[in-house]
Amino acid sequence: MDIGRSLGIAVLMIGVVVLRVAYRFSGAPMEQLSNTLTGRYTDTAMAYFIAGIATVFGGCLFVLFGKRI
């Protein structure tokens, strides 16, 4: 296994952890109250979701194309 794919797997795992944190954060009582009153999640929760998705996407790209990078 080359360094690009190893790095991709590590980035992918970090992305999964960030998404897990975002999911747990969105279930917090204050976040649920904010979602109920405003109809959307707070900027912090959305930032975690976006960062997690971007990191997972980047990790997948490294795993798929890591040999070429």
Stockholm file with secondary structure:
# STOCKHOLM 1.0

chainA/1-69         MDIGRSLGIAVLMIGVVVLRVAYRFSGAPMEQLSNTLTGRYTDTAMAYFIAGIATVFGGCLFVLFGKRI
#=GR chainA/1-69 SS CCHHHHHHHHHHHHHHHHHHHHHHHHTSHHHHHHHHHHSSCCHHHHHHHHHHHHHHHHHHHHHHHTTTC
#=GC SS_cons        CCHHHHHHHHHHHHHHHHHHHHHHHHTSHHHHHHHHHHSSCCHHHHHHHHHHHHHHHHHHHHHHHTTTC
//
